[in-house]
Amino acid sequence: MRLSCIQENLNKGLGIVGRAVTTRSILPIISNVLLVTDQSRLKLVATNLEIIISCWVGAKVDEEGAITVPARLLTEFVGSLPNDKIELSVAPPGKAMQVRCARFEARINTLSAEDFPPIPAVAGGVATQIDAEALRQAINQVVFAAAVEESHPVLTGVHTNFDGGLLTLAASDGFRLAVHTTSLSTPVTEKTEIIVPARAMAELSRLLADQEQPVEVVVNPARSQALFRLKNIELVSQLIRGTFPNYAQLIPRSYATRTVVAIDDFLRATRSASIFARDGSGIVKIQVTPGSELKPGKMTISTRAEELGDNVGEIDALVDGEEAKVAFNVKYLTDVLNVLHDGQVALETTSPSSPVIIRPVGATNYIHVIMPMFVQW
């Protein structure tokens, strides 16, 4: 194998696929990145066996070939080089790769490309396209609500439902639920439900940051793998087997009090309270007071840490209904407020022990449900 490419392009490509590299594995080969020539380009591939990320880099290929090298070592070395032409070469018997750039040179030990996990060809199933920014926003507004603990594997994923011209993403860790619906650019001919690992969705969101073209999504017939194809990048994810809970049953259909506040004000008051809450029990209390003809309604956000002290913040609110009290895990509250855009948010409450709905005002495609904490008022 012998080729040359620009340092900036190779460095960017290694950074993209490097997110899939695992350093804790009994298989040394998956700590490596696969380099393979592909139609006058250099293809970089990395995997942790749950996701596979491939990235194509422009290159001048003088001799075809494939090899794997330690991902971290190559990435750090390429990142230290000047923005100049890099020459990569592997001579028989292929035990080392030579890297040259300007006045720098290195030899890196290699492993055979034949030992690298095969790259699955995801085709023949359900296929669609979606606007990159719409998909990125949908992922960002739900992925944080997925469970981290592996005790319930289906909850560590994002329920992904393709139905006609709509895509609905949902995630829940048992204490909160996030649901986002958006439009597909290309409707699907068959309703398809899959569970994509939250880690894979988070990586996909990062890749979408610079994407302008629509994203192609393909689910294989066995519903075991999904392919997300971007410009010069492909991400293949293994899918989680199992049945996702019927989350529609968890969403309250009515409320006793609806409180509308500015997102910026609410987030500022919550962040202030979280400083005390993290050293206490992690609980923030919210009390809503309706207004009168002469006085606007208000929301009071407070917390108390026995050893440190307490905190109280007050913001204006438009209150429809009776006075309400509810307590939250402060992290759950800040997580959802952080992913909402500027504007207003509505809290719909029924009682201190009932699930609370949070939804941005003016938007009908997103809903967030949080289970309250039980506290002494």
N, C-alpha and C positions, 0 to 999 in steps of 0.2 A: 504494500500500500504506500502510495506517495501522493501528497497533495499539498496545496497551499491555500490559505485564507487570511482574512483580516482579523487581527487580534480582537478588535472591538466586537465583531460578529461572533467569534468563537467564545469569547468571554460571556456574552449575553446568552448564547445558546446553552452553555454549561450551567449558567445560573438558573435557567428555566428548568432543565431536566434534573438538576441537582436536588430539587425539592422532593424528588421521589426516591432519592438514595437513602438507604438505611445503613447505619453504622453498627447496629446491634443485631447481628445475624450469624447463624452457624454456617451460612453459605457465603464464603468470601467473594464469590463472583458478583453478588448483588450489591456489594460495596463499590463495584466498578461501574464505569459508564461505557456503553458500547459505542464504538465509532465505526461506521460503515459507509462506504461510498454508495451513492444512490442517484443515478441519472445526473451526473456532473454536479452533484451537491454532496455535502457531508451530512450524514444523518447521525444524530446523537440520541441515545436511548438510555433511560435509567428506570429501575423498578424497585419497589419494596414488596413485590408479589401481590399487593392489593391494588396498586395503580401502576400503570406504565405511561411514562411521558416521553414522547418522541419530538424532536425539533430538527428542522432542516436548516443548514447554514450554507450560504453560497461559497463555492470553492472551485479552484482549478485542479481538476483530478488528472494526474499524470499516470497513475497506476491504481487499478481497482483493488479493494481489499476490505477486511474487517478485523477488528481487534478490540479488546477491552483493557482499560487501564484504571487504576485507583481514582475514583471520582474526586475525592477531596484534594488529593495531591495535584492532579491535573488542573483543577479549578483554581487552586491557590497560586500555582505557578503561572498559569496563563494570565491571571489577574494582576500579577506583579510585572508583566512584560509591557514594553512601550506599545503604543498604538501603531503597529507596523505589520508587515506581512509575516505570517507564521508558516513555517514549513514543517509538516509532519511526515515521517517516513518509518516504515517497518520493513526490515530486510529479513529474509529467511534466516533461521527457522522461526522468526517472529517472537522472540523472547523479550524484546525491548522495543520501545518506540522512541525515536529521536525527535526532539522538538527544537527547532531553531527559530530565533527571532532577533533581528538586528545583531547585536554582539553577545547575545545570550544563547546558551545551548544546554540541553538536559537529555538524559536517557532515563526513561521510566519503564520499570518492569511491567510486563503484561500477562494477561491470561487469555486463553483461546476464546474467540467469539463463539465457537461451537458449544461451549459450556454455558453460555448466557441463556436465561430463560427465553423460550420462544415468544415472539410477539404475536398475539392472537389477531386473526383477521375477522373483525366484527362486521358482518354483512348478512343480507338476506332476511332481516327482521323488519321491525318498524323503523321508519326513517322520517325525520322532519327537520325543519330549520327554525331558528329563533333569533331575534335581534340580540346582539351581544350585550348591550347595556341593559336591556330588559331582563335578560337572564342573570346578569351580575347583580342587579338590584334585588331580584327575587331570592337569589342564594343568600345574599348578605342579610336579608331581613328574616331568614328562618334558620340558617345553619347553626347559629350560636345556641339555639334552644335544644339541640340534640343532646342526648345523654353522653357522658364521658365514660361512665362505668360500663363494663362489658356484661353485667349480670343479665341484662335484657338486650341482646344483640340488635333486635330490630329498632330499638330506640336510639342506637348510635348512628342511625342513618337518617336520610331525608327521604320521606315518602314522595315519590315523583309520579304524578298522574297526567298522562297525555290523553285528552278526550276531545275529539274533534279539533277545533281551533284553539283550545285552551290548554295551558300547562299550569298545574297546581302543585306547589311545593309545600310540604308540611313537616314540622319537626317538633318533638316533645321529649322531655326527660322525665315526665311523670308529675312535674310540679308546674310546668308552663307549656304552652302550645303556641306555635307561630304558624300561620297559614298565609301564603301569598299566591295569587292567581294572576297570570299574565297571558298574552296572546301569542300563539305560534305564527310564524311567517308562512309555514306550510302545514295545513291541517293533516292530522293522521287519519288513516283509513280504518284503524282498529284501536279501540280504547286499550291503553296499556298502563299498568301500574307496576312500578319497580321501587326498590329501596336502595339508594346510592349511599355508600358510607359518607358520613359528614366530613371526614378528612379529605376525601376525594373532591367533594363539593367545594371545600375551602380552597383547595389548590386550583380548581377550575376558576373560581372567582378571581384569584390573583392573576391567572393567565389572561382573563378577559379584560383586564385594566387597559391594555393597549390595543384591543381588538376593535376594528370598525366594521368588518364584514360580518354577515350573519353566521351563526354557529350551526354546524350540521350535527345532528344527534342521531345515532343509530343504536338500536337495542337488538341483540341477536335473538333468534327464534327461541332459544332455550331460556331466555330471560336471566342469563347468568353473567352477562357482560354488557357494558354500554360504552360506546365510543363518542367522544366529543371532538369534532374536527374544527380547528381554527386555522387561520392563515399561518402556514409553516409549522404548525404545532398540532399534535394529536395527544389526547389523554384517553386511555382505556382504563376503566374501573371494573373490578369484580363487584358483583351485586350481592346484597345481603338477602339470604333466603328467609322466608317467614311471612307472617301476616301482621301488617301494621294495625294498631288499634283504630277502631271507628271513632275518629276524633270529632266528628260532627256532633256526637252525643254529648261532648264535653263543653260545647259552646252554649252559654245561656241564651235563651230566646227573649228574655225581658229584663228589666232593671227597675230599681226603685229611685235611683239617683243617677243623673248624667252630668258630669262635670267637665267643662271645657277650659283648658289652660294653654298658654303659650308653651311650646316645646322647649324653647331656650330657657325660659324662667323655671320650668319644672326640672329640667336637667341640672341647672345651676344649683337649685335648692337641694336636689337629691345628692349631687356630688358633695355638697357641703355637709349634708347629714352623714354620708358614707364615711367621712373622716372619723367620726365618733363611732359609727356602727361597726366598722371593721375591728375595733378594739373592744367592742361589746359583744352582743349576740348576733350582729349582722341584721338587726331588725330596724326598719324605719316605719314610723306611724304617720298615717295621713288622716287628717280630719277635715271634712268639707262642711262649710257653713253657707247656707243660702243667703242671698242679699235681700235688700228691701228697696223701697222706692228711692231712698236717699243714700243707700250704701251698697256697693257691689258685693258680690259673693267672694268668698276667699277659701283658699286651701292652705292648711298649716301642715308642714312637714317637720317632724321632730324625731330625735333619737336620744338615747341615754346610755352612757358607758359608766358603770358603777365607780370605777377607779379614776376616770378622767373628768367626767362632767357630762353636760348635755348640750343639745343644739336645737334651735327652733328657727324655721324659715317660713315666711308667709308670702303667698303670691295671689294676685287677683284671679278670680275664676267666675265663669258663667255657670251657675248651678240650676239644673232643672230637677226638682224633686226635694226630698227631705234631707235633713242633716245626715251625714254618713261618716263612719269611722272604719278604717281598714289598715292592716299592717302587712308589710311585705318584707321579703328578703331583699335587701337594698341592691344586691348584685343583679337580681332579676329585673328590677326596675330600671337601673342604669343601662343594662344591656339593651333593652328594647328602645329606650329613648335615644341611645347613641346611633341607632340605625334609621331613625326617622328624620325626614328633611325638615327644614324650617317651616314654621306654620303653627297649627294648633293640634292638640291631641285631646281625645275624649276618653274619660274613665266612666265605665258603666258598672255601678255597684248595686247589690241587692241587700246584703247583710255582711257583718264582719267575718262570717265564716263561708260565704259563697264565693265562687270564682269571679274574678274581675276581668272585664273586657277592656282592652286598650286598643284604640284605633285612631289613625290620623284623620282629622276632620277634612272632608272633601274627597277622600279616597275610599273606594268601595272594594279594592282588591287586596286589602291586608287587614288581618285581625290577629290580636295577640291576647292570650288568656293566661292569667297568673292565679295560682292558688294562694290565698292569703295565709298569714301566720296567725296563730292563736296567742293573744297577749292579754294581760290585765290592763283595763283602761281605768 
